[in-house]
Amino acid sequence: KSNRQGLLLEGEALPTSGMRNIKSEPVRFGTVQLPPSGRPIILGVEHQTTGGYPRILEVIGAERSVLAQLGPGTKITFKPVTLDFAVQKSQDVRQELKQNLKAVSLKTGNYIPK
């Protein structure tokens, strides 16, 4: 199940016994929360501003746009990454976006080098 607020993942429920809700704190696009049902929720682009469920991971910024493109039934796999990897991936995505913007701008005549 998904909408612009988030993606409710299906599959085997994760154990939540012994986990307590936390104080409601700011959350962001890509936060993965674990509610009492044990079915993780990946917060989407129009997520709530705060949340009190335990946070089990964060989707790195460079991969968040992929979430909006997932179709129903898509298998999602998470893997741990280092901060250096996340930063490099973000820089790669920014560079690709700059190149795409330049290509589009050159076609329209609106390119202003920076």
C-alpha atoms as a printed R data frame, in Angstrom:
    type eleno elety resid chain resno      x       y       z
1   ATOM     1    CA   LYS     A     1  0.000   0.000   0.000
2   ATOM     2    CA   SER     A     2  1.368   3.397  -0.835
3   ATOM     3    CA   ASN     A     3  0.530   7.026  -1.334
4   ATOM     4    CA   ARG     A     4  2.471  10.294  -1.165
5   ATOM     5    CA   GLN     A     5  2.653   9.975   2.637
6   ATOM     6    CA   GLY     A     6  4.440   6.653   2.623
7   ATOM     7    CA   LEU     A     7  4.785   3.023   1.693
8   ATOM     8    CA   LEU     A     8  3.457   0.305   3.992
9   ATOM     9    CA   LEU     A     9  5.624  -2.736   3.391
10  ATOM    10    CA   GLU     A    10  4.166  -6.221   3.210
11  ATOM    11    CA   GLY     A    11  5.801  -9.468   4.143
12  ATOM    12    CA   GLU     A    12  6.728 -11.181   7.349
13  ATOM    13    CA   ALA     A    13  6.165  -8.810  10.255
14  ATOM    14    CA   LEU     A    14  9.274  -7.756  12.145
15  ATOM    15    CA   PRO     A    15  9.353  -8.459  15.883
16  ATOM    16    CA   THR     A    16  8.314  -5.495  17.969
17  ATOM    17    CA   SER     A    17  8.107  -7.040  21.440
18  ATOM    18    CA   GLY     A    18 10.121  -4.982  23.867
19  ATOM    19    CA   MET     A    19 10.162  -1.954  21.548
20  ATOM    20    CA   ARG     A    20  8.484   1.113  22.914
21  ATOM    21    CA   ASN     A    21  7.169   4.069  21.051
22  ATOM    22    CA   ILE     A    22  9.421   7.079  21.410
23  ATOM    23    CA   LYS     A    23  8.622  10.712  22.031
24  ATOM    24    CA   SER     A    24  7.147  12.281  18.959
25  ATOM    25    CA   GLU     A    25 10.061  13.849  17.101
26  ATOM    26    CA   PRO     A    26 10.600  15.316  13.626
27  ATOM    27    CA   VAL     A    27 10.794  12.762  10.816
28  ATOM    28    CA   ARG     A    28 11.802  13.104   7.192
29  ATOM    29    CA   PHE     A    29 11.252  11.647   3.765
30  ATOM    30    CA   GLY     A    30 12.965   8.248   3.771
31  ATOM    31    CA   THR     A    31 12.623   7.482   7.482
32  ATOM    32    CA   VAL     A    32 11.520   3.882   8.049
33  ATOM    33    CA   GLN     A    33  9.296   3.512  11.098
34  ATOM    34    CA   LEU     A    34  8.228   0.281  12.764
35  ATOM    35    CA   PRO     A    35  4.703   0.463  14.183
36  ATOM    36    CA   PRO     A    36  3.328  -2.188  16.583
37  ATOM    37    CA   SER     A    37  2.020  -4.226  13.617
38  ATOM    38    CA   GLY     A    38  5.629  -5.046  12.701
39  ATOM    39    CA   ARG     A    39  5.065  -3.884   9.111
40  ATOM    40    CA   PRO     A    40  7.586  -1.123   8.310
41  ATOM    41    CA   ILE     A    41  6.453   2.186   6.855
42  ATOM    42    CA   ILE     A    42  8.788   4.193   4.616
43  ATOM    43    CA   LEU     A    43  7.797   7.833   4.910
44  ATOM    44    CA   GLY     A    44  7.088   9.504   1.578
45  ATOM    45    CA   VAL     A    45  7.419  12.999   0.224
46  ATOM    46    CA   GLU     A    46  4.241  14.259   1.959
47  ATOM    47    CA   HIS     A    47  4.855  12.487   5.268
48  ATOM    48    CA   GLN     A    48  3.666  13.729   8.625
49  ATOM    49    CA   THR     A    49  5.995  16.177  10.362
50  ATOM    50    CA   THR     A    50  6.530  14.134  13.518
51  ATOM    51    CA   GLY     A    51  6.409  10.481  14.484
52  ATOM    52    CA   GLY     A    52  6.598   8.377  17.597
53  ATOM    53    CA   TYR     A    53  7.178   4.891  16.239
54  ATOM    54    CA   PRO     A    54 10.682   3.445  16.521
55  ATOM    55    CA   ARG     A    55 12.861   4.362  13.555
56  ATOM    56    CA   ILE     A    56 14.752   1.393  12.219
57  ATOM    57    CA   LEU     A    57 16.628   2.987   9.325
58  ATOM    58    CA   GLU     A    58 16.852   5.864   6.852
59  ATOM    59    CA   VAL     A    59 16.840   5.632   3.077
60  ATOM    60    CA   ILE     A    60 19.811   7.671   1.810
61  ATOM    61    CA   GLY     A    61 18.929  10.910   0.038
62  ATOM    62    CA   ALA     A    62 20.208   9.776  -3.343
63  ATOM    63    CA   GLU     A    63 17.796   6.837  -3.337
64  ATOM    64    CA   ARG     A    64 14.648   8.585  -2.123
65  ATOM    65    CA   SER     A    65 13.456   9.552  -5.604
66  ATOM    66    CA   VAL     A    66 13.385   5.838  -6.456
67  ATOM    67    CA   LEU     A    67 10.693   5.297  -3.815
68  ATOM    68    CA   ALA     A    68  8.169   7.364  -5.787
69  ATOM    69    CA   GLN     A    69  8.765   5.213  -8.867
70  ATOM    70    CA   LEU     A    70  8.116   1.830  -7.246
71  ATOM    71    CA   GLY     A    71  5.088  -0.067  -8.449
72  ATOM    72    CA   PRO     A    72  2.865  -2.270  -6.298
73  ATOM    73    CA   GLY     A    73  4.496  -5.585  -5.478
74  ATOM    74    CA   THR     A    74  8.045  -4.344  -6.064
75  ATOM    75    CA   LYS     A    75 10.539  -6.152  -3.866
76  ATOM    76    CA   ILE     A    76 12.610  -3.764  -1.754
77  ATOM    77    CA   THR     A    77 15.959  -4.729  -0.297
78  ATOM    78    CA   PHE     A    78 17.824  -2.627   2.233
79  ATOM    79    CA   LYS     A    79 21.555  -2.761   2.776
80  ATOM    80    CA   PRO     A    80 23.740  -0.833   5.198
81  ATOM    81    CA   VAL     A    81 26.041   1.792   3.711
82  ATOM    82    CA   THR     A    82 28.702   4.086   5.084
83  ATOM    83    CA   LEU     A    83 28.325   7.819   5.395
84  ATOM    84    CA   ASP     A    84 31.070   8.225   2.777
85  ATOM    85    CA   PHE     A    85 29.090   6.052   0.335
86  ATOM    86    CA   ALA     A    86 25.899   8.060   0.943
87  ATOM    87    CA   VAL     A    87 27.719  11.370   0.395
88  ATOM    88    CA   GLN     A    88 29.396  10.127  -2.801
89  ATOM    89    CA   LYS     A    89 26.102   8.775  -4.152
90  ATOM    90    CA   SER     A    90 24.467  12.139  -3.444
91  ATOM    91    CA   GLN     A    91 27.255  13.978  -5.270
92  ATOM    92    CA   ASP     A    92 26.892  11.598  -8.238
93  ATOM    93    CA   VAL     A    93 23.151  12.269  -8.424
94  ATOM    94    CA   ARG     A    94 23.707  16.054  -8.246
95  ATOM    95    CA   GLN     A    95 26.272  15.853 -11.057
96  ATOM    96    CA   GLU     A    96 23.887  13.830 -13.214
97  ATOM    97    CA   LEU     A    97 21.091  16.338 -12.591
98  ATOM    98    CA   LYS     A    98 23.410  19.219 -13.534
99  ATOM    99    CA   GLN     A    99 24.333  17.477 -16.788
100 ATOM   100    CA   ASN     A   100 20.674  16.815 -17.591
101 ATOM   101    CA   LEU     A   101 19.769  20.435 -16.837
102 ATOM   102    CA   LYS     A   102 22.579  21.650 -19.056
103 ATOM   103    CA   ALA     A   103 21.444  19.398 -21.918
104 ATOM   104    CA   VAL     A   104 17.839  20.577 -21.657
105 ATOM   105    CA   SER     A   105 18.876  24.218 -21.269
106 ATOM   106    CA   LEU     A   106 21.135  24.095 -24.315
107 ATOM   107    CA   LYS     A   107 18.212  22.827 -26.389
108 ATOM   108    CA   THR     A   108 15.975  25.664 -25.215
109 ATOM   109    CA   GLY     A   109 18.677  28.348 -25.261
110 ATOM   110    CA   ASN     A   110 18.251  29.119 -21.557
111 ATOM   111    CA   TYR     A   111 21.526  27.752 -20.218
112 ATOM   112    CA   ILE     A   112 23.383  30.026 -17.844
113 ATOM   113    CA   PRO     A   113 26.738  28.512 -16.783
114 ATOM   114    CA   LYS     A   114 27.475  28.517 -13.059
